[in-house]
């Protein structure tokens, strides 16, 4: 088999901005969207796997500052958000899932295109990335 190179691309700030913009256009605050099990993720999961959301257990979680989720999750989310919820899923709406996923996909495609172009420039077009 030919050698394989794994390229990991992440830009949490770009993703946060894109998803926050979508939420704002839908009347959802970034605090409500949250970073874990908030409105954003609950809306997506409810659309993709309706049985994956315990609607009777949906409750407001910890509100956290946007843009610095790392402090929430490490070394332990449990210490910062005992219920595991960061955000407020109570206003979830599965009809928002497509808008959220479209924005998420757009960010990923842009990042990968940028990375592929950088790799091509680095190899002067002599190799495929």
Protein Blocks (a to p, Z undefined) as FASTA:
>chain_A
ZZddddddddfklmmmmmmmmmmmnopafklnomnhplklmmmmmmmmmmlpcfklgccd
ddddehilmlmmpgbfklmmmnopacjfklgcfklmmmmmmmmmmmmmmmmmmmmmmmmm
mnnopacZZ
